[in-house]
């Protein structure tokens, strides 16, 4: 199943690049909720936009890294 999803993702990326030029993708997989299967859609938003009331203390480093990555992408791409 994972291989099929990766294949479809690769095909989607190729089609976007052909149609629009350079495209950028990323995968956010950090999850600090016990028992969860992984990160859900838009989970990274709380780590990126100073919504630290929803972030556990052990995830502060993840939030700091996400802010730096997004800021650098906006500044230097």
C-alpha positions as CSV (number, residue, x, y, z in Angstrom):
1,X,0.0,0.0,0.0
2,X,2.8,2.4,0.9
3,X,4.5,1.8,-2.4
4,X,1.3,2.5,-4.3
5,X,0.8,5.8,-2.5
6,X,4.4,6.7,-3.1
7,X,4.0,5.9,-6.8
8,X,0.9,8.0,-7.1
9,X,2.5,10.9,-5.3
10,X,5.5,10.7,-7.6
11,X,3.2,10.7,-10.7
12,X,1.3,13.7,-9.3
13,X,4.6,15.6,-8.6
14,X,5.8,14.9,-12.2
15,X,2.5,16.1,-13.7
16,X,2.6,19.3,-11.7
17,X,6.2,20.0,-12.6
18,X,5.5,19.5,-16.3
19,X,2.4,21.8,-16.2
20,X,3.6,24.5,-13.9
21,X,7.4,24.3,-13.6
22,X,9.2,23.7,-10.3
23,X,7.1,22.4,-7.5
24,X,7.9,21.8,-3.9
25,X,6.6,19.1,-1.6
26,X,7.3,18.1,1.9
27,X,6.2,15.4,4.3
28,X,5.5,16.2,7.9
29,X,5.5,13.1,9.9
30,X,6.2,14.2,13.5
31,X,3.7,12.9,15.9
32,X,3.8,13.3,19.7
33,X,0.4,11.9,20.5
34,X,0.6,8.4,22.0
35,X,-1.2,5.8,20.1
36,X,-1.7,7.9,16.9
37,X,-0.7,6.4,13.6
38,X,1.1,9.5,12.3
39,X,0.6,13.1,11.6
40,X,-2.8,14.2,10.2
41,X,-3.5,16.7,7.5
42,X,-2.4,20.3,8.6
43,X,-0.8,19.1,11.8
44,X,2.3,21.1,11.0
45,X,0.3,24.4,11.2
46,X,0.4,24.5,15.0
47,X,4.2,24.0,14.9
48,X,4.7,26.8,12.3
49,X,2.5,29.7,13.2
50,X,3.2,30.4,16.9
51,X,0.2,28.4,18.2
52,X,2.3,27.1,21.0
53,X,-0.6,26.6,23.4
54,X,-1.3,23.3,21.6
55,X,2.3,22.1,21.6
56,X,3.7,19.9,24.3
57,X,7.0,20.9,25.9
58,X,8.9,18.2,24.2
59,X,7.9,19.5,20.8
60,X,9.3,23.0,21.1
61,X,12.3,22.0,19.1
62,X,10.1,20.7,16.3
63,X,8.2,24.1,16.3
64,X,11.4,26.0,16.2
65,X,12.7,23.9,13.3
66,X,9.5,24.3,11.3
67,X,9.5,28.0,11.7
68,X,13.0,28.2,10.5
69,X,12.4,25.9,7.5
70,X,9.3,27.8,6.3
71,X,11.0,31.2,6.8
72,X,14.1,30.1,4.9
73,X,12.0,28.7,2.1
74,X,10.1,32.0,1.7
75,X,13.3,34.0,1.8
76,X,15.6,32.0,-0.4
77,X,13.6,29.9,-2.8
